[in-house]
Amino acid sequence: METREYLRRADAARYLQERFGAYSVQTLAKLACVGGGPVYRKMGAYPVYRPADLDAWAEARMSAPVASSAELPSRRKNAA
């Protein structure tokens, strides 16, 4: 994929799929409403994303390198 300075949402999702194997147009749209997604700008009615912002957001969601899943922090909450 040719890298442009700004990507429309469908192209941003395709970019994330190619680079990280995750995230759909629907996920980006939802996160744009509820928060927690990559930063974007509006160009008229259209949200546009910079590849550098997509990379930074996706990489921030990754864990540190591990050799075993036992090294990952537990996501389970203790029952009270």
Secondary structure, 3 states (H helix, E strand, C coil): CCCCCCEEHHHHHHHHHHHHCCCCHHHHHHHHHHCCCCCCEEECCEEEECHHHHHHHHHHCCCCCCCCHHHCCCCCCCCC
